[in-house]
Amino acid sequence: MSVRDVRSIPDVVRDILANLQEIVRAEFRLAKIEIREEVSKAAQASTSLGAGLMLMFYAVGFLLLAGVYALSIVVAAWLAALIVGIAVGVLALILVQQGKKKLASVRPPAETIDSVKENVQWAKNQAR
C-alpha cells in the first residue's frame, strides 16, 4: 500500500455514515412500496366486504318485509319478498366470505423487517 491508498479515520467514518444513510433511505423506500401494496390489497378486500355488508342490510329489510306480508296473509306478496330476501342474503354471505379471505392475505412488510434486522446486525458488527 502506498501513502495515497491509506485513508484517514475521519474519511472511513464519513464513508460508513454515508453508507448507513443510503441503507436507511433504501429501507424507507422499500417499506413505502410494501406498505402501498398491502394498503391496496386491504382496500380491495374492504370494498368487497362493504358491498357484502350493504347487501346484508338489504336482505334483512326484505326478510322483514316478508314477515309483514306473511302476517297480512297475502301469499304471493310475502313469498316473493321471502325469495328475494333469501337470494340477497346468500349473495351477501358470499361477498362477505370473499372479502374476509382477501383481508386475511394482507401481511406486514416482512422483507423490510428482515432487511432492517440484517442492517442493524451489520451496524453492530461494524461498531466493534
C-alpha positions in Angstrom: 0.0 0.0 0.0 1.3 3.4 -0.8 0.6 6.5 1.2 -2.1 7.6 -1.3 -4.0 4.3 -0.7 -4.2 4.9 3.1 -7.3 6.6 4.2 -7.7 8.6 7.4 -10.0 7.5 10.2 -12.4 10.5 9.6 -12.7 9.6 5.9 -13.5 6.0 6.8 -16.1 7.1 9.4 -17.6 9.6 6.8 -17.9 6.7 4.3 -19.5 4.4 6.9 -22.0 7.1 7.8 -22.8 7.8 4.2 -23.4 4.1 3.6 -25.6 3.9 6.6 -27.6 6.9 5.4 -28.1 5.2 2.0 -29.1 2.0 3.6 -31.7 3.8 5.8 -33.1 5.6 2.7 -33.3 2.4 0.8 -35.1 0.7 3.7 -37.7 3.5 3.8 -38.2 3.3 0.0 -38.7 -0.5 0.3 -41.1 0.0 3.3 -43.2 2.6 1.4 -43.5 0.2 -1.6 -44.5 -2.8 0.5 -47.0 -0.8 2.6 -48.5 0.7 -0.6 -49.1 -2.8 -1.9 -50.6 -4.0 1.3 -52.9 -1.0 1.6 -54.1 -1.7 -2.0 -54.9 -5.3 -1.0 -56.8 -4.1 2.1 -58.8 -1.5 0.0 -59.9 -4.2 -2.4 -60.9 -6.5 0.4 -62.7 -3.7 2.2 -64.7 -2.9 -1.0 -65.9 -6.5 -1.3 -66.6 -6.7 2.4 -68.5 -3.4 2.4 -70.6 -4.4 -0.6 -71.5 -7.7 1.2 -72.5 -5.9 4.4 -74.6 -3.4 2.4 -76.4 -6.3 0.7 -76.8 -8.0 4.1 -78.8 -4.9 5.3 -81.0 -5.1 2.3 -81.5 -8.8 2.9 -82.7 -8.1 6.4 -85.0 -5.4 5.0 -86.5 -7.9 2.6 -86.9 -10.5 5.2 -88.7 -8.0 7.5 -90.9 -7.1 4.5 -91.6 -10.8 4.0 -92.7 -11.0 7.7 -95.1 -8.1 7.2 -96.5 -9.7 4.1 -96.8 -13.1 5.9 -98.7 -11.5 8.7 -101.1 -9.9 6.2 -101.8 -13.4 4.8 -101.2 -12.4 1.2 -99.3 -15.5 0.0 -98.0 -14.2 -3.3 -96.5 -11.0 -2.0 -94.7 -12.4 1.1 -93.5 -15.4 -0.9 -91.9 -13.1 -3.5 -90.3 -10.9 -0.8 -89.0 -14.0 1.0 -87.4 -15.4 -2.1 -85.8 -12.1 -2.9 -84.6 -11.7 0.7 -83.0 -15.2 0.8 -81.3 -14.6 -2.6 -79.8 -11.3 -1.5 -78.8 -12.8 1.9 -76.9 -15.7 0.1 -75.2 -13.2 -2.2 -74.2 -11.1 0.8 -72.7 -14.1 2.6 -70.7 -15.0 -0.5 -69.3 -11.4 -0.8 -68.5 -11.2 2.9 -66.6 -14.5 2.8 -64.6 -13.3 -0.3 -63.8 -10.1 1.5 -62.6 -11.9 4.6 -60.4 -14.2 2.6 -58.8 -11.2 0.8 -58.3 -9.3 4.0 -56.6 -12.3 5.6 -54.0 -12.2 2.9 -52.7 -8.8 4.0 -49.4 -9.2 5.7 -46.8 -6.9 7.3 -43.8 -5.9 5.2 -41.7 -9.0 6.0 -38.9 -8.2 3.6 -38.3 -4.8 5.1 -38.4 -6.1 8.6 -35.8 -8.8 7.8 -33.6 -6.3 5.9 -33.7 -3.8 8.8 -32.7 -6.6 11.2 -29.8 -7.5 9.0 -28.7 -3.9 8.7 -28.8 -3.4 12.5 -26.7 -6.5 12.9 -24.2 -5.3 10.3 -24.0 -1.9 12.0 -23.3 -3.6 15.3 -20.6 -5.6 13.8 -19.0 -2.5 12.2 -19.0 -0.7 15.6 -16.9 -3.5 17.2 
